[in-house]
Amino acid sequence: MCRVLSVSRSGYYRWRGRPESRRAIENRRLDVHIKAIFMKSKRRYGSPKITDELNDMGFPIGKNRVARRMKAAGLRSIVRRKYRGRPPTRSILIRSRITFCSAILRLMGRTRCGCRISVCRSKRRER
């Protein structure tokens, strides 16, 4: 295996026997806290809010590091867009205009409308 990886045998065993770094230990500890906060928020909090929570808990940490740790753990917040009513479509506007025109025509006893919509310009059936 050392030949495939192009490393010396002694270097590989030295690397394998090395104790875990402080940064790796702290990352593991942070991962547990990040995941707990993420799940407590029902998967809604992103890195800025989780960073605020961790800072309140006493962990001095930046949002970029939290974002990296979340990405490494595969955590993505659920983003819901605010509902905004859609503007009426052209067909709805045309239908409402036709309905309005036909109602006016009935009141006036006329068969033709002066508006530009081709549907309104066609002759109405006489009953």
N, C-alpha and C positions, 0 to 999 in steps of 0.2 A: 504494500500500500504506500509506503514511503517513496518508492520509486515512481509510482503513478503521480503522486502529489509533488514530486521533485523536492522533497525535504529530507534532511538527515534523520536517521533513526533516533539518535540521542536528542535532537531538537524536538521531535514529535513527542517523545516520552516526557521531556522536560515541560512542554506546553500542556500535556494532558494532566500532569501531576501538579500544575500550578494552582494555587488557591484562587477563588473567584475575586474579582476586583471590587473595590468599594462602590464604584459606579454601577456595576452589574447587580450587586446586592440591593442598592437603593432603587434601581429600576424595577426589580422584582417586587419590592415593598410598595413602590408607587403604583405598579400595575394592579395590585390588589385593591388599593384605595380608589384608583380611577374606575375600575370595573364596578366597585360597590356603589360609588356615586352615580355612575352611568345607569346602573340597573335601578337604583332608588328613584331616579328621575324618569323612569319608564322609557329609557333610551332617547330622551329628548335633549339632554344637555350636550353641547358641543365643548370644544376645548376651552373657550373663554370662561364659560360658567363653571366648568370643572376646576379650572385654575383658581377662580375666586373661592370655591369651596375648599380646595386644598390649602390656599393661603390662610383662610379663616381657621383651618384645623392646625395651622402652625408649620406647614411645609412651604418653605420659600422656593417657589418654582415658577417658571415662565410658561406662557401659553404655547409657545412653539415646542417646548419639550413635551408638554402634555399632548399636543397634536401628534408628535412623533410616536409617543408611547401608545396613543389610541390607534394610530395607523398600524403599528406593529402588532397590536392585539386584535385588529380587525373590527374595531368599534366605530360605527358611523351613526351620527344622530339622525333622528327622523325629522325631516324638514316638511312642515305643512305650510302651504301658502294661505294667506288670508283670503277669505271668500270675497270676491268683488263681483257684483252682478254684471253680466255681460250687456253690452249695448245691443239694442234691438237690431236684428239682421234686416237686410234690405227687403226680403220677402215678407217679413212681419209688417214692415212699414207700408209696403205696397198693399197688402191685404187690408190693413186698417184704413188706408186711404180709399180703397175701393168700397169698403163697407160704408165709410162716411159719405162718399159721393153717391152711392146708391140710395142711402137714406134721404139725402137732400133731394135727389131726383124724384123719389116717391112723394115727398112732401109737395114738390113743385108740379108734379104731374107731367114731367118731361121724360123723354127717352134717351137723351144724349147729355153728356157731361162736357164741360169746357176744359177739363184738366188734361195734362199731357200724357197720362198713362194710357197706353193703347187699349187696355182691357176696358177702361171706362168709356173710350170713344166708340166702341162697337155698340151696335143697336141692342137695346134690351128686348127680350121677347115680350110680346104683348099677350096678355092672358085673356 
